[in-house]
């Protein structure tokens, strides 16, 4: 890693701000009417804006914070950079400096200049609906034919008495810590909580995860979650399942979490608290009622399967309305919403096949149906499992932890889902995404050549196991 | 530890070997029972409390001992009635030092007073294992006098268990309860030994579980193709053996197994194949593992503080539910586990047991297997061995060897109308359940 001076760092931060929200920005004079007004310039809003503009639509994009949204500025980009850099053995200031450099560099791809070149009017202000076809962005009134709400979500606030008083970090603010916390308490055992816990442990913090449920990653496969629990222990992360934080206070310069594990009560002293208990949609400042748009406090803006809100000319996309709050889902639903709004499209968000990943070590990726979801729908499932320890490339690289499980509709070769636990599961799952979208079954997959040796050879081995599991067809 | 007993074992013919090991295992249940309460110790370690599950195994083994001539029938009946009376008369309440509540019992009890120890949980699954033993005793002792009392006590103890209470309003059953807290959730998901809870709970004449609870349980099953074997997966071997010690699963199927053209007996056979294949592949390179040396399950194992300098590069887990192939696996084998699978395949079980006895004779002091051994983790020149014996291992071995030799435990439980009712309510059909 290159040495970084504080001067470099200041320049990096300045470049990031210039790209995502220039200090001297002046909102443009609004057009009389926009074809499309978009609220929120995260992955969904930026994708929709560029797509609509390229199709010749007059587009306004309203953002109250910075271009790129949570994913670029406080979410995926910084957290994944932190995770990978933490494993290099770099010291904490160098790791944070790299996080800022990477963020600034990727921000160039989502910069204000690029939007301007596409003819998009950008307004940096809070958007508020004032009618069914109009909204205000600061002092400006924007009238529209169609609108797209893509204002995203933010970390859920704590309901733990005392936590606000002692101060806590979220996935958005953890990168602002001045120094590496000696002891870090992570409340919540979901994907992001586990990822950051492992990264801070790798950096040298003593990390304790407090998870209310009896297992990690409640949305992931059982064996994957158990393997992660072993990996966390291996990395020195102390994990306490079935443990709820009842209250918090300060004492002797430390933050004290009062924890309940069944009938046991005990304090845990930490220097920083990371709260990772889920996200809530950013709906409350939008004055949705004025436009006749219904929303729920947890689920967000109410949409139908075509992403249309209760106002037929207003659509929603991304974290504001989707259960799966990922950048890839945000971008896909944004494209879908624009097509449905302007091209009489009938694209259904329920048909999206969503690959998702927890970027722990090893990574845990999943696509399609869970086994229990399949059983609920009466689909009999057989999982074809290959342990990474049986994959030649994994052995040569000493990256043997994990497995590939492909869920097949029993009695057919149709793939309905998959779980991959592996060092590069986030990449490997994309092969499943492609073949599932293409309708490729296990039989054809087995016949498709893969490079040898490769980590993704595990997927091929699973397909070959499927073929071996079928009756032998005599040669003719 | 005496090592001299193991050497002759390897020279015995199969039937003699089985007899010797079965007899020695039974001797644990005899030796570690409290003469007043009839409770049986969890382990041979000094000060060990009783485990209610071990009592369930002991109750199931007394009839075997009678049939094998190791114990007079009158003594077996007296021991049985003693412990059944203890449970019938012991305090049932929500007091923190009671013996049980709602007909269930605390996992660990003081050997002499029968009161709850270690602040442990009221254990639903261990109560089910105890209850299986109680029902087996009720099936075996068909005579008059003491034996009539045994049957009456068995009926009463089974009948008072409030299985529906343990459901706590949810579809699946809770795994435990503490007076200081309430119901406990261990996050059980998928197939494991808990099946017996549902089958006995649904057969209850007084507080039956609804039939939908079994469907809720099986909805989390995972049918996997592992190492080219189709199997209902559960990692630790014991989960494929505990309910099977009592229930003759040959030829009977629930909806899940009908769909998969398998049964739970065959599933254990397939699981053995997976474990043997895992032993052959030995992905972590642990010492000793082989197609004929396997047995990964829940039990005692080395802890970090017991490891020697220079061995800290791999992780050990102490007492843990180990499993294959997903782990956790730290090189610890349960030396009794291969033999416990004997009814599902005597050849593999005996071949593995003989290999274990030949290679590591110290795992069988006084012809009785210790809970765990770890040939990778050494203490000087010795392999790591768990201290003393565990009652669960010994009871399971006695029953499984008998199931191989005569099938007595299975036959006695086939005669239990409650187990039959539970199986039918869970949707089992075919085989010996056919009218």
HADDOCK unambig.tbl for C-alpha pairs under 7 A between the chains (distance, minus, plus):
assign (segid A and resid 214 and name CA) (segid B and resid 185 and name CA) 6.75 0.50 0.50
assign (segid A and resid 214 and name CA) (segid B and resid 186 and name CA) 5.66 0.50 0.50
assign (segid A and resid 214 and name CA) (segid B and resid 187 and name CA) 5.11 0.50 0.50
assign (segid A and resid 215 and name CA) (segid B and resid 187 and name CA) 6.45 0.50 0.50
assign (segid A and resid 262 and name CA) (segid B and resid 181 and name CA) 5.84 0.50 0.50
assign (segid A and resid 263 and name CA) (segid B and resid 180 and name CA) 5.58 0.50 0.50
assign (segid A and resid 263 and name CA) (segid B and resid 181 and name CA) 4.89 0.50 0.50
assign (segid A and resid 372 and name CA) (segid B and resid 219 and name CA) 6.39 0.50 0.50
assign (segid A and resid 372 and name CA) (segid B and resid 220 and name CA) 5.82 0.50 0.50
assign (segid A and resid 375 and name CA) (segid B and resid 219 and name CA) 6.42 0.50 0.50
assign (segid A and resid 381 and name CA) (segid B and resid 223 and name CA) 6.89 0.50 0.50
assign (segid A and resid 382 and name CA) (segid B and resid 223 and name CA) 5.15 0.50 0.50
assign (segid A and resid 382 and name CA) (segid B and resid 224 and name CA) 5.42 0.50 0.50
assign (segid A and resid 382 and name CA) (segid B and resid 225 and name CA) 6.98 0.50 0.50
assign (segid A and resid 383 and name CA) (segid B and resid 223 and name CA) 6.15 0.50 0.50
assign (segid A and resid 383 and name CA) (segid B and resid 224 and name CA) 4.41 0.50 0.50
assign (segid A and resid 383 and name CA) (segid B and resid 225 and name CA) 5.87 0.50 0.50
assign (segid A and resid 384 and name CA) (segid B and resid 224 and name CA) 5.84 0.50 0.50
assign (segid A and resid 384 and name CA) (segid B and resid 225 and name CA) 4.74 0.50 0.50
assign (segid A and resid 384 and name CA) (segid B and resid 226 and name CA) 6.70 0.50 0.50
assign (segid A and resid 385 and name CA) (segid B and resid 224 and name CA) 6.76 0.50 0.50
assign (segid A and resid 385 and name CA) (segid B and resid 225 and name CA) 5.93 0.50 0.50
assign (segid A and resid 385 and name CA) (segid B and resid 226 and name CA) 5.50 0.50 0.50
assign (segid A and resid 389 and name CA) (segid B and resid 283 and name CA) 5.94 0.50 0.50
assign (segid A and resid 465 and name CA) (segid B and resid 228 and name CA) 6.25 0.50 0.50
assign (segid A and resid 469 and name CA) (segid B and resid 228 and name CA) 6.92 0.50 0.50
